[in-house]
Amino acid sequence: MKILLPFLLLLFFTSNISAEVVKTIKYKGMVQLSESVALRMLSFDKGDDITLEMLDEAVKKYFKQGYFNDIWVEFEEGNLTFFFVEKAIISKIELKGWKDTDEEAKDAVIQIKKGALYNEKTLEAAKKRIIEAISQEGKIDSVVEIETEYLENGSVKVIFLVNEGEEVIIEKLKYSGVNGIDSDKFDTVIANKEHDFMGWFWGQNDGKMSLRDLEYDNLRIRDLYMQYGYLDAKVQEPFVRVNFNHYTADMSYKIEEGEVYSIEKIAIFQSENVMDEEKIREIISLEEGEVFNIKKFRSDAEKIKTAIADKSYAFVQVVPDLKKNKDNKTVEVVFKITPGDKVKIRNVVISGNNRTLDRIIRRELYLGPGDMYSLTDLKDSRNSLGRLGFFEGNTIEEKRIDNQTMDLVVKVKEAPTGNIQIGGGYGSYGGLLFSLAVNDRNIWGSGINVGVKAERSQTTQSYSFNISNNRLNDSDFSGNFSIFHSAYTYNDYSVFSDGVSVGVGHRFSRFVSGYLGYGFSSNSYDFDDTIDLSVTDTFYFEDYSKSGVTVSAKWDNTDDYYLPRVGFDLSQSFEKTGLGADANYLKSRTSFGKYLGLKEWIDFDAILRYKARLSMVMNNGYIPLAEKFYMGGIGSVRGYESYSLSPSIADANAFDGIRRLGGEKTFSNSLELSIPLIPKAKMRLVSFLDWGFIGDESINEISRGGYGLGLEWFSPVGPIQLMFANPLNVQTGDKPSSFEFTMGQRF
């Protein structure tokens, strides 16, 4: 700040300023403040006498606004002029050396927006936040330098140059005072673990220190003790000794376990008796006489809250309490329940659905205007919206109006449902497989699914059209229609199929639905001219027609269509053919899927999945070759070509001397672990282990497995799976396949 005090003093003494009034007030170089605001900040106005102190005070006020680098004044013959040199505007911000392309990190950590005024204090504060954020990742000795570049337009470009520090590896982790619990169990709850041999390998501890978790790890250990009844357990914060020469650390915890407490009594207090106490006790898993478990304690409190909230007490409070008796090491468990008033839904507001019609969303909600509140209905509504597959995510906010009324605000984020689906794979026999589908699961936002699909490879060719509506006229009935043509060319023969199907379904409850359908197809075989039919059993390759009815039932309480984290699905179908056509059999298909999100246990968005499929066919007269079962590929056993695993016979005319005839019984199952890879890109990494069985007389005539890694990606054009697999138990004549990809399928 620069004030021409000598000049002002000279003016005051030579011009007799004490007797002179201000005639005009002008501003030059001021942009950030308007003149009207600047004038209001002055303690004087035109026509007033001014003093040196008044001018000094005015300059200080302007400077405190933070917009200026320099201010000075001139006063001549009653004309007062303020001159300003404003701070530069920051027009560009770059972050180099750490999260260079992560705009979210830049906004969250730097916290400086384009258009902000250049301020060294603000930049220094951002620098400290960057260092702190890197240190939370377990890296120390990080250095951040700030470079500024003035651009031609007078603005400033700010560059944060980051030199990330070194990661600290925990070489030794010790516990003292541990007797009642195996210290190995601590690894299941803490984030900072001792480095294992080959720590870089999947499943091993890499030993990297996480500072953001360090202050909570002792609390996690204490919570584990409380799951085993040690209510007096004390776990001090870890003592950490860092070797800055090698960036390694030794850590130790001092633990006082105390004694194990058992439950003496379970007491329930209701400020208002809204639920029979015996019914409350029925849902409590804790039992008198057993060792106390804090995890069960919290779960019981949540179950009580849900049970009472389902009776419309939306604002119920369940306050758990413990009364310890240190003399006999028992504890009285207390649940204090304050239900509040019953709550009615006043209105349901839907937002975010730019494409999907409101009624498509409302018909999935189990709460509407005028309904009494239910917490279970609210949770089931969220899951029902997730199972549609129309939205990337959804939330239902509870907006309290008064003690007896609330609004529900449903917020959805549309997902791409109309897309071009691409899939394929490669095998030594079929070559490159390519499929293209134009499909919209929610055409015009109506909830109707329409699709056209074409698939082509060196050995296959198929076309299909389908249309379905899961809620005919917004009812619990569904309907579908499809038509298809396919041609599968093997080494010495081809199969041609044309068919049509129609069906109707009904949703019996929130999770249970049924289906009844009819299908007809005509199937024919064409043999290569070079084939010697005298040495080939053509019994398996006779032209046939199929006419049959399918009945199925399904349970599905999962929370999302593509990437479920909660619940399971179970389906059973029976197909009976022989209704005026050649094929005559009874086919049964059973599928099961269990999905478990692990975030609650490990604070990481990992998902564990188990999937199983059991299929059997009973011969009632004639089972065509194409109607039997085959294993291999995505959906059964990865690591082998699709449909390549089945009972077979030797056939000189076959491509590899083996004729695959299909099996009458098959079972396959898979275990998968899906973890985030690039969350911003909605990309996940999945590891899997598949194993399956297939046979005619016995289901385990053929047993094969596969394992590998894959990518699950919610791309802009739909969900994509890229699978890289290795086969297990390979036998002569098998057709391994190392890569497959699909699009549009549920993960």
Phi and psi in degrees as a GROMACS rama.xvg file:
@    title "Ramachandran Plot"
@    xaxis  label "Phi"
@    yaxis  label "Psi"
@TYPE xy
-129.74  122.651  LYS-2
-123.155  127.403  ILE-3
-79.7873  69.6719  LEU-4
-63.7817  -46.0333  LEU-5
-57.7167  -41.4192  PRO-6
-65.0308  -40.2765  PHE-7
-64.9499  -42.6137  LEU-8
-60.2304  -41.1047  LEU-9
-61.6724  -41.4008  LEU-10
-64.2072  -40.305  LEU-11
-64.521  -41.2648  PHE-12
-79.1288  -36.6109  PHE-13
-83.7728  -27.6464  THR-14
-106.108  3.60605  SER-15
56.5316  53.0985  ASN-16
-60.9326  -25.5221  ILE-17
-62.9128  -21.7859  SER-18
-102.297  -5.70604  ALA-19
-97.2615  143.192  GLU-20
-102.957  161.457  VAL-21
-80.5596  120.7  VAL-22
-91.1356  -43.2727  LYS-23
-137.351  154.224  THR-24
-130.055  121.342  ILE-25
-125.403  156.681  LYS-26
-128.969  135.1  TYR-27
-130.593  134.107  LYS-28
84.0081  7.55473  GLY-29
-98.1976  124.153  MET-30
-121.925  -42.7177  VAL-31
-67.9308  -30.3493  GLN-32
-107.457  142.741  LEU-33
-82.701  155.89  SER-34
-63.1503  -35.4493  GLU-35
-63.8301  -40.1897  SER-36
-68.3601  -41.969  VAL-37
-61.9595  -40.327  ALA-38
-64.9193  -37.788  LEU-39
-67.5135  -22.7214  ARG-40
-78.6378  -14.3296  MET-41
-78.9887  148.672  LEU-42
-89.5896  2.8489  SER-43
-137.873  171.643  PHE-44
-142.577  177.369  ASP-45
-58.4193  137.619  LYS-46
92.4267  -8.44326  GLY-47
-89.8771  152.612  ASP-48
-77.3652  144.625  ASP-49
-124.754  156.449  ILE-50
-124.203  168.917  THR-51
-62.075  -37.2201  LEU-52
-65.155  -35.8432  GLU-53
-67.2113  -39.312  MET-54
-67.3543  -41.2257  LEU-55
-61.7005  -41.2906  ASP-56
-65.5948  -38.2773  GLU-57
-63.8982  -44.1119  ALA-58
-62.6447  -41.7546  VAL-59
-62.8243  -40.3973  LYS-60
-61.4631  -45.0681  LYS-61
-64.2584  -40.6425  TYR-62
-67.4245  -32.4235  PHE-63
-67.4241  -15.2565  LYS-64
-68.4466  -19.7742  GLN-65
84.1793  8.15113  GLY-66
-93.1517  -11.9787  TYR-67
-124.553  146.683  PHE-68
-91.5296  -28.5542  ASN-69
-153.369  146.678  ASP-70
-143.829  136.598  ILE-71
-148.481  166.059  TRP-72
-128.652  154.425  VAL-73
-131.875  142.595  GLU-74
-137.052  115.466  PHE-75
-137.726  125.086  GLU-76
48.9959  41.8779  GLU-77
85.1762  -2.06441  GLY-78
-99.5726  114.554  ASN-79
-102.603  126.35  LEU-80
-126.768  127.475  THR-81
-98.8435  130.982  PHE-82
-111.557  136.716  PHE-83
-128.082  140.332  PHE-84
-115.931  105.775  VAL-85
-80.5034  155.169  GLU-86
-69.0188  150.321  LYS-87
-71.8627  155.226  ALA-88
-91.1394  135.788  ILE-89
-82.7346  113.914  ILE-90
-103.454  -19.8908  SER-91
-140.189  139.807  LYS-92
-131.871  126.258  ILE-93
-124.344  145.885  GLU-94
-124.249  116.94  LEU-95
-122.839  135.707  LYS-96
98.1951  -9.71984  GLY-97
-158.237  117.84  TRP-98
50.232  49.8673  LYS-99
-56.4526  -39.3873  ASP-100
-103.858  7.15052  THR-101
-92.2184  95.4191  ASP-102
-66.3825  -32.8615  GLU-103
-64.603  -41.2186  GLU-104
-65.1821  -39.5526  ALA-105
-60.74  -44.2725  LYS-106
-68.9051  -41.2729  ASP-107
-74.1651  -34.8782  ALA-108
-95.7617  -49.6561  VAL-109
-69.5229  -43.3784  ILE-110
59.1691  33.4904  GLN-111
-123.181  126.557  ILE-112
-96.1663  152.045  LYS-113
-61.1457  137.458  LYS-114
98.7372  -8.61432  GLY-115
-73.8768  156.147  ALA-116
-76.82  142.819  LEU-117
-66.8307  123.664  TYR-118
-145.542  118.607  ASN-119
-62.7802  -35.9789  GLU-120
-64.4299  -39.8364  LYS-121
-64.9703  -40.2262  THR-122
-66.4722  -39.6781  LEU-123
-65.1495  -37.3348  GLU-124
-65.4157  -39.1501  ALA-125
-64.8151  -39.0678  ALA-126
-59.2692  -44.4269  LYS-127
-64.3533  -37.3018  LYS-128
-66.9679  -36.2796  ARG-129
-64.0253  -46.223  ILE-130
-61.9346  -40.8847  ILE-131
-65.2836  -40.6702  GLU-132
-64.7659  -39.226  ALA-133
-68.2529  -38.0009  ILE-134
-65.0993  -31.954  SER-135
-66.6517  -19.467  GLN-136
-86.6119  3.37978  GLU-137
92.1748  16.7326  GLY-138
-111.707  135.142  LYS-139
-119.477  167.88  ILE-140
62.9801  33.2905  ASP-141
-77.1432  148.575  SER-142
-126.252  133.812  VAL-143
-126.789  124.732  VAL-144
-113.437  148.481  GLU-145
-113.459  124.079  ILE-146
-114.038  140.184  GLU-147
-122.48  144.855  THR-148
-136.987  120.355  GLU-149
-82.9606  126.666  TYR-150
-90.8495  169.884  LEU-151
-62.3898  -30.0142  GLU-152
-82.9247  5.96886  ASN-153
90.2093  -7.91011  GLY-154
-82.3892  174.668  SER-155
-121.15  137.841  VAL-156
-102.13  124.538  LYS-157
-109.431  129.293  VAL-158
-122.088  124.008  ILE-159
-97.3495  110.566  PHE-160
-95.3211  116.756  LEU-161
-110.52  129.455  VAL-162
-114.149  99.0197  ASN-163
-61.3072  142.267  GLU-164
-76.8736  -163.825  GLY-165
-100.066  146.051  GLU-166
-77.1159  141.685  GLU-167
-96.4125  125.936  VAL-168
-103.342  127.456  ILE-169
-79.8544  107.323  ILE-170
-82.8618  -38.1368  GLU-171
-135.199  137.811  LYS-172
-134.23  116.362  LEU-173
-120.613  151.991  LYS-174
-127.314  135.682  TYR-175
-117.338  144.51  SER-176
88.3624  11.1925  GLY-177
-92.5506  121.247  VAL-178
-134.474  -43.8429  ASN-179
-81.3007  -21.912  GLY-180
-126.231  140.95  ILE-181
-67.3402  122.444  ASP-182
-62.8215  -18.7503  SER-183
-62.2481  -25.2373  ASP-184
-69.2355  -21.3192  LYS-185
-63.0384  -29.5297  PHE-186
-62.411  -21.0351  ASP-187
-76.9527  -13.2763  THR-188
-121.622  -26.937  VAL-189
-87.8972  157.943  ILE-190
-95.0706  -33.8493  ALA-191
-94.1601  107.923  ASN-192
-121.301  158.474  LYS-193
-69.1607  141.763  GLU-194
-64.7582  128.545  HIS-195
-92.519  159.501  ASP-196
-62.0534  133.616  PHE-197
56.7213  46.3814  MET-198
-61.353  -19.6297  GLY-199
-73.4411  -15.5259  TRP-200
-77.6275  146.4  PHE-201
-58.467  130.646  TRP-202
95.2005  -13.1151  GLY-203
-96.2898  159.429  GLN-204
-86.0804  123.822  ASN-205
-82.3221  -11.1983  ASP-206
76.2163  7.14549  GLY-207
-70.3813  133.051  LYS-208
-79.696  135.072  MET-209
-116.689  107.654  SER-210
-68.0784  -32.4776  LEU-211
-66.2486  -24.3584  ARG-212
-95.9877  -14.6652  ASP-213
-61.0308  -38.3409  LEU-214
-75.0151  -11.0687  GLU-215
-106.791  -14.3243  TYR-216
-61.9997  -38.3117  ASP-217
-64.9342  -33.597  ASN-218
-69.3213  -34.3338  LEU-219
-66.718  -39.356  ARG-220
-65.0507  -42.2814  ILE-221
-63.0679  -39.7829  ARG-222
-63.1322  -37.3467  ASP-223
-63.0885  -41.5775  LEU-224
-59.8921  -39.6135  TYR-225
-69.1984  -20.9714  MET-226
-71.5424  -17.45  GLN-227
-109.224  15.5344  TYR-228
89.5834  3.80519  GLY-229
-85.0635  81.2286  TYR-230
-75.3772  -18.2444  LEU-231
-100.103  8.67284  ASP-232
-61.8371  136.66  ALA-233
-124.436  126.254  LYS-234
-123.572  111.451  VAL-235
-74.6387  159.187  GLN-236
-61.1383  146.461  GLU-237
-67.693  144.291  PRO-238
-90.2091  123.001  PHE-239
-117.828  128.322  VAL-240
-119.607  116.559  ARG-241
-104.184  133.335  VAL-242
-95.3923  102.474  ASN-243
-74.8259  -10.3717  PHE-244
-76.1217  -34.6661  ASN-245
-119.047  -1.58373  HIS-246
54.7407  49.0371  TYR-247
-119.815  164.086  THR-248
-143.814  149.177  ALA-249
-111.666  136.222  ASP-250
-127.249  149.501  MET-251
-147.168  144.472  SER-252
-116.454  138.276  TYR-253
-104.898  122.762  LYS-254
-124.337  134.759  ILE-255
-115.021  108.891  GLU-256
-74.4314  -42.5002  GLU-257
77.4413  -160.321  GLY-258
-107.13  161.156  GLU-259
-84.567  131.868  VAL-260
-103.356  138.996  TYR-261
-109.484  160.894  SER-262
-83.4325  119.984  ILE-263
-88.0634  -38.7182  GLU-264
-156.686  148.622  LYS-265
-118.322  115.261  ILE-266
-111.158  141.724  ALA-267
-125.906  125.143  ILE-268
-123.28  122.281  PHE-269
-111.683  127.005  GLN-270
-65.8673  -25.6861  SER-271
-142.866  128.78  GLU-272
-75.3592  96.665  ASN-273
-109.773  -10.2229  VAL-274
-148.288  136.945  MET-275
-58.7284  131.818  ASP-276
-60.6493  -34.266  GLU-277
-64.6559  -36.8689  GLU-278
-68.7328  -34.0918  LYS-279
-65.7997  -42.494  ILE-280
-64.9801  -27.9437  ARG-281
-66.1094  -27.9552  GLU-282
-95.302  -2.6487  ILE-283
-85.1673  127.227  ILE-284
-86.983  -23.2596  SER-285
-66.1524  145.989  LEU-286
-132.48  144.166  GLU-287
-62.9983  136.427  GLU-288
96.9025  -20.0074  GLY-289
-88.4696  166.743  GLU-290
-68.6586  137.075  VAL-291
-65.9145  143.668  PHE-292
-136.194  113.027  ASN-293
-63.7655  -31.0375  ILE-294
-66.8796  -44.9252  LYS-295
-63.8315  -36.9651  LYS-296
-59.4019  -47.8155  PHE-297
-66.5198  -41.5274  ARG-298
-62.3135  -41.1669  SER-299
-63.3706  -40.6636  ASP-300
-61.6089  -39.3968  ALA-301
-69.5281  -38.4952  GLU-302
-66.2266  -38.9791  LYS-303
-63.629  -43.3574  ILE-304
-59.79  -44.2993  LYS-305
-63.8328  -43.5154  THR-306
-61.8659  -41.4576  ALA-307
-78.0695  -35.8014  ILE-308
-64.4723  -28.0572  ALA-309
-69.3002  -14.1439  ASP-310
-94.0705  19.4605  LYS-311
84.579  6.36668  SER-312
-88.5768  78.7804  TYR-313
-63.9458  -31.4162  ALA-314
-102.918  27.0696  PHE-315
-62.3108  143.46  VAL-316
-121.69  126.819  GLN-317
-115.763  109.562  VAL-318
-105.355  106.905  VAL-319
-78.8737  147.277  PRO-320
-144.325  155.184  ASP-321
-126.591  132.997  LEU-322
-117.891  102.917  LYS-323
-85.3811  141.843  LYS-324
-112.9  98.8349  ASN-325
-70.7112  -19.1279  LYS-326
-70.0061  -48.6804  ASP-327
-106.099  8.39275  ASN-328
55.3281  49.2111  LYS-329
-123.677  165.688  THR-330
-139.881  138.763  VAL-331
-97.2243  122.116  GLU-332
-91.073  126.812  VAL-333
-123.963  131.345  VAL-334
-115.512  112.28  PHE-335
-98.721  118.243  LYS-336
-113.019  123.126  ILE-337
-119.701  100.669  THR-338
-75.0248  -29.5826  PRO-339
74.4917  -155.602  GLY-340
-96.9963  157.91  ASP-341
-68.1828  144.959  LYS-342
-122.195  135.811  VAL-343
-110.524  146.129  LYS-344
-79.9036  120.778  ILE-345
-82.8039  -46.038  ARG-346
-153.699  155.195  ASN-347
-120.75  115.662  VAL-348
-105.553  130.193  VAL-349
-113.905  133.489  ILE-350
-141.639  158.551  SER-351
91.0303  -9.97525  GLY-352
-89.6647  82.7273  ASN-353
-71.3457  -22.0151  ASN-354
-119.228  -47.8768  ARG-355
-71.2946  133.484  THR-356
-65.973  148.491  LEU-357
-55.8369  -41.0416  ASP-358
-66.3422  -27.7304  ARG-359
-66.1597  -34.4913  ILE-360
-78.3748  -44.6364  ILE-361
-62.0613  -33.6525  ARG-362
-71.986  -12.6912  ARG-363
-93.0392  -6.3168  GLU-364
-90.3377  138.562  LEU-365
-98.1881  7.19773  TYR-366
-130.58  137.663  LEU-367
-143.064  174.406  GLY-368
-53.9529  130.671  PRO-369
92.8088  -13.4901  GLY-370
-77.5217  152.638  ASP-371
-81.097  143.727  MET-372
-63.8214  143.531  TYR-373
-146.988  124.229  SER-374
-66.5639  -38.8478  LEU-375
-64.3691  -41.7266  THR-376
-60.5858  -37.3193  ASP-377
-65.7404  -46.7652  LEU-378
-64.1463  -42.5683  LYS-379
-65.4234  -32.0065  ASP-380
-65.0084  -42.9472  SER-381
-60.4201  -46.0329  ARG-382
-65.889  -37.4594  ASN-383
-63.4829  -41.0353  SER-384
-64.2865  -38.3063  LEU-385
-64.8666  -36.4497  GLY-386
-70.3579  -16.5515  ARG-387
-63.0185  -35.5165  LEU-388
79.4368  11.1378  GLY-389
-90.0476  -16.184  PHE-390
-128.942  145.615  PHE-391
-70.5446  -31.615  GLU-392
-167.147  162.703  GLY-393
-150.364  149.034  ASN-394
-135.587  150.388  THR-395
-125.02  106.554  ILE-396
-89.2523  142.916  GLU-397
-99.914  109.774  GLU-398
-100.64  108.874  LYS-399
-74.3021  126.024  ARG-400
-94.9736  -50.8403  ILE-401
-153.32  -169.584  ASP-402
-66.0757  -14.8299  ASN-403
-124.04  4.26846  GLN-404
-141.683  142.575  THR-405
-146.294  157.02  MET-406
-105.615  147.557  ASP-407
-105.417  126.497  LEU-408
-109.992  107.792  VAL-409
-91.8622  118.444  VAL-410
-116.023  122.705  LYS-411
-121.942  155.466  VAL-412
-122.445  114.008  LYS-413
-61.3109  140.24  GLU-414
-108.205  155.247  ALA-415
-68.6122  113.059  PRO-416
-104.78  -25.4348  THR-417
-96.5521  114.924  GLY-418
-153.89  170.147  ASN-419
-99.0336  117.859  ILE-420
-98.0265  132.414  GLN-421
-125.256  135.797  ILE-422
-147.446  167.56  GLY-423
172.22  -174.739  GLY-424
-175.745  -178.148  GLY-425
-142.659  136.174  TYR-426
-140.209  159.173  GLY-427
-66.0847  -23.8904  SER-428
-94.4358  -54.4664  TYR-429
-82.5209  -11.5995  GLY-430
71.7283  -149.647  GLY-431
-81.1083  125.413  LEU-432
-104.815  131.152  LEU-433
-133.104  129.954  PHE-434
-127.786  141.588  SER-435
-132.373  129.648  LEU-436
-137.868  133.304  ALA-437
-102.073  113.332  VAL-438
-141.114  143.048  ASN-439
-137.697  113.124  ASP-440
-77.8399  -8.0487  ARG-441
-146.799  60.5832  ASN-442
-63.8758  129.784  ILE-443
54.6005  23.6677  TRP-444
70.2042  19.2205  GLY-445
-92.9364  -7.79294  SER-446
82.7361  2.51796  GLY-447
-90.2929  137.677  ILE-448
-102.494  121.336  ASN-449
-127.706  133.461  VAL-450
-147.592  144.602  GLY-451
-127.186  129.296  VAL-452
-131.948  139.137  LYS-453
-130.466  135.179  ALA-454
-132.353  134.244  GLU-455
-145.274  137.309  ARG-456
-149.651  -172.476  SER-457
-65.2089  -21.0984  GLN-458
-123.098  -6.99154  THR-459
-131.973  154.823  THR-460
-157.245  121.39  GLN-461
-148.565  149.229  SER-462
-139.008  143.422  TYR-463
-152.938  156.121  SER-464
-135.317  137.085  PHE-465
-144.365  150.791  ASN-466
-143.307  135.921  ILE-467
-147.893  154.007  SER-468
-137.254  115.368  ASN-469
-74.3101  -15.952  ASN-470
-138.814  80.9566  ARG-471
-60.0127  121.202  LEU-472
53.7763  35.8232  ASN-473
61.5467  23.3611  ASP-474
-96.8319  -173.398  SER-475
-87.1859  4.91067  ASP-476
-95.4818  148.956  PHE-477
-127.656  162.148  SER-478
-149.102  153.11  GLY-479
-149.625  155.707  ASN-480
-146.052  138.681  PHE-481
-148.357  154.722  SER-482
-141.988  143.641  ILE-483
-149.863  158.655  PHE-484
-138.156  135.66  HIS-485
-144.386  152.317  SER-486
-140.372  121.725  ALA-487
-115.736  116.823  TYR-488
-102.264  119.289  THR-489
-98.3704  -169.254  TYR-490
-62.5203  -37.9058  ASN-491
-131.323  6.13177  ASP-492
-155.603  164.11  TYR-493
-130.003  150.833  SER-494
-118.208  127.279  VAL-495
-115.54  133.535  PHE-496
-136.172  137.473  SER-497
-132.768  134.229  ASP-498
-155.798  169.566  GLY-499
-146.484  147.655  VAL-500
-143.936  152.307  SER-501
-147.033  147.096  VAL-502
-160.308  167.341  GLY-503
-138.823  141.99  VAL-504
-127.607  170.562  GLY-505
-148.48  135.371  HIS-506
-93.4077  114.102  ARG-507
-85.2412  -29.667  PHE-508
-151.935  -172.79  SER-509
-60.4052  -31.887  ARG-510
-117.661  -11.7075  PHE-511
-112.078  129.989  VAL-512
-137.549  156.738  SER-513
-129.369  164.388  GLY-514
-148.603  141.921  TYR-515
-133.142  122.656  LEU-516
-139.4  160.834  GLY-517
-128.186  139.891  TYR-518
-140.789  145.512  GLY-519
-133.173  138.776  PHE-520
-145.962  150.258  SER-521
-115.663  128.725  SER-522
-130.761  134.043  ASN-523
-138.298  157.532  SER-524
-117.183  145.329  TYR-525
-131.327  121.106  ASP-526
-95.6832  147.519  PHE-527
-66.0982  145.687  ASP-528
-62.4459  -24.7194  ASP-529
-83.6212  -7.58096  THR-530
-75.6328  139.961  ILE-531
-94.3218  97.7229  ASP-532
-66.6125  -13.7774  LEU-533
-73.0036  -20.1494  SER-534
-111.237  9.65239  VAL-535
-119.629  128.484  THR-536
-77.1217  101.498  ASP-537
-81.3416  3.92155  THR-538
-58.2703  -33.2814  PHE-539
-81.1544  -5.94691  TYR-540
-124.789  35.2895  PHE-541
-83.8502  142.71  GLU-542
-60.5233  143.781  ASP-543
-152.757  159.443  TYR-544
-117.226  154.48  SER-545
-132.561  130.985  LYS-546
-137.12  119.051  SER-547
-155.189  164.446  GLY-548
-113.516  138.147  VAL-549
-117.343  130.594  THR-550
-121.323  132.533  VAL-551
-145.015  159.349  SER-552
-138.297  148.062  ALA-553
-143.377  139.401  LYS-554
-112.657  131.588  TRP-555
-150.531  109.101  ASP-556
-119.102  25.7568  ASN-557
-71.1124  168.396  THR-558
-104.075  -3.60624  ASP-559
-155.698  149.068  ASP-560
-74.6291  -48.695  TYR-561
-89.7006  -39.0659  TYR-562
-133.636  71.2407  LEU-563
-70.3435  145.426  PRO-564
-121.157  -8.94851  ARG-565
-136.585  141.896  VAL-566
93.2941  -170.262  GLY-567
-148.868  160.39  PHE-568
-126.863  142.392  ASP-569
-140.778  127.191  LEU-570
-134.039  149.101  SER-571
-139.28  129.084  GLN-572
-132.616  150.178  SER-573
-129.095  131.99  PHE-574
-118.912  122.777  GLU-575
-115.592  118.964  LYS-576
-109.129  179.485  THR-577
104.199  12.73  GLY-578
-88.2162  78.1915  LEU-579
77.6716  22.7133  GLY-580
-139.113  177.023  ALA-581
-71.9079  -52.5161  ASP-582
-63.0623  136.716  ALA-583
-145.439  101.23  ASN-584
-157.613  169.49  TYR-585
-122.187  120.331  LEU-586
-115.545  135.043  LYS-587
-119.727  135.488  SER-588
-131.562  128.713  ARG-589
-126.206  133.368  THR-590
-135.186  149.436  SER-591
-144.813  140.356  PHE-592
-143.72  129.909  GLY-593
-119.988  132.935  LYS-594
-126.926  131.138  TYR-595
-137.649  111.225  LEU-596
-78.1218  132.419  GLY-597
-99.5282  5.37739  LEU-598
-59.7894  -35.873  LYS-599
-63.6043  -30.6244  GLU-600
-94.076  -38.2379  TRP-601
-118.381  6.03307  ILE-602
54.0621  41.7954  ASP-603
-151.378  137.297  PHE-604
-78.2852  61.1701  ASP-605
-94.6113  147.33  ALA-606
-128.055  126.893  ILE-607
-102.346  131.596  LEU-608
-129.139  142.387  ARG-609
-129.617  128.454  TYR-610
-129.162  140.348  LYS-611
-141.842  145.877  ALA-612
-138.014  127.568  ARG-613
-125.394  125.226  LEU-614
-134.323  140.656  SER-615
-144.602  149.468  MET-616
-131.988  137.022  VAL-617
-111.679  129.138  MET-618
-78.8926  115.303  ASN-619
-106.496  12.798  ASN-620
156.935  -45.1184  GLY-621
-162.522  122.18  TYR-622
-113.561  106.13  ILE-623
-62.3015  155.616  PRO-624
-56.9545  -42.1514  LEU-625
-70.151  -14.7515  ALA-626
-94.97  0.0644622  GLU-627
-83.5348  -176.807  LYS-628
-106.117  148.599  PHE-629
-138.127  147.396  TYR-630
-113.793  164.15  MET-631
121.866  139.898  GLY-632
91.227  179.096  GLY-633
-59.4215  130.872  ILE-634
106.369  -13.3665  GLY-635
-141.289  -85.4822  SER-636
-128.479  104.264  VAL-637
-73.0664  148.805  ARG-638
108.173  -10.1437  GLY-639
-128.991  152.071  TYR-640
-59.4119  148.023  GLU-641
-57.5214  133.094  SER-642
62.7025  21.3088  TYR-643
-93.0342  -11.6605  SER-644
-103.172  118.334  LEU-645
-171.747  165.338  SER-646
-57.2526  149.65  PRO-647
-148.208  167.762  SER-648
-132.133  158.213  ILE-649
-73.3271  134.234  ALA-650
-149.253  115.063  ASP-651
-62.8361  -26.1989  ALA-652
-81.5399  -14.0879  ASN-653
-71.6837  157.31  ALA-654
-55.8679  -45.7866  PHE-655
-114.044  19.7149  ASP-656
79.5781  7.65999  GLY-657
-129.142  128.037  ILE-658
-102.629  114.464  ARG-659
-83.5575  124.139  ARG-660
-108.954  -2.81683  LEU-661
81.7993  160.228  GLY-662
-118.016  161.46  GLY-663
-98.2059  -9.63424  GLU-664
-141.363  137.513  LYS-665
-152.955  144.298  THR-666
-141.017  131.986  PHE-667
-139.108  148.55  SER-668
-147.156  159.953  ASN-669
-146.496  147.455  SER-670
-119.874  127.929  LEU-671
-131.6  146.435  GLU-672
-126.955  117.641  LEU-673
-110.78  128.838  SER-674
-130.712  154.276  ILE-675
-65.1122  137.472  PRO-676
-109.689  -57.1148  LEU-677
-130.652  88.4008  ILE-678
-55.9764  -39.0059  PRO-679
-63.0043  -34.343  LYS-680
-89.4684  3.57662  ALA-681
56.9359  44.6604  LYS-682
-116.177  134.167  MET-683
-126.657  154.646  ARG-684
-106.833  132.922  LEU-685
-125.251  135.435  VAL-686
-110.277  146.126  SER-687
-146.181  155.61  PHE-688
-136.346  118.806  LEU-689
-111.796  148.297  ASP-690
-151.165  140.116  TRP-691
-144.949  162.992  GLY-692
-134.814  147.08  PHE-693
-153.673  147.177  ILE-694
-177.183  -177.947  GLY-695
-105.79  -69.3177  ASP-696
-71.8182  -41.386  GLU-697
-126.935  142.162  SER-698
-70.4064  -20.614  ILE-699
-103.191  27.752  ASN-700
-62.2303  -37.0665  GLU-701
-126.324  129.964  ILE-702
-131.808  121.225  SER-703
-140.164  156.852  ARG-704
-140.748  175.633  GLY-705
-161.842  153.508  GLY-706
-145.248  162.538  TYR-707
165.412  -163.727  GLY-708
-126.526  157.721  LEU-709
-152.581  166.605  GLY-710
-111.938  133.504  LEU-711
-115.132  119.338  GLU-712
-133.356  122.322  TRP-713
-85.4308  82.9277  PHE-714
-77.1538  167.792  SER-715
-60.6287  -18.2556  PRO-716
-108.015  11.5193  VAL-717
125.704  170.486  GLY-718
-70.5332  133.762  PRO-719
-124.5  139.68  ILE-720
-120.234  128.111  GLN-721
-117.298  116.86  LEU-722
-116.809  128.221  MET-723
-116.708  115.603  PHE-724
-127.772  155.082  ALA-725
-121.791  134.335  ASN-726
-79.3382  155.652  PRO-727
-122.22  143.883  LEU-728
62.5108  43.3618  ASN-729
-66.9925  135.178  VAL-730
-121.84  165.067  GLN-731
-58.9913  133.148  THR-732
93.9267  -10.6471  GLY-733
-70.8029  160.275  ASP-734
-124.653  85.6304  LYS-735
-65.5457  154.472  PRO-736
-144.132  130.491  SER-737
-97.3522  -13.4438  SER-738
-146.677  138.591  PHE-739
-147.275  154.268  GLU-740
-145.678  149.113  PHE-741
-137.902  166.06  THR-742
-140.874  140.213  MET-743
91.2831  -1.46879  GLY-744
-92.7807  158.57  GLN-745
-70.5766  138.109  ARG-746
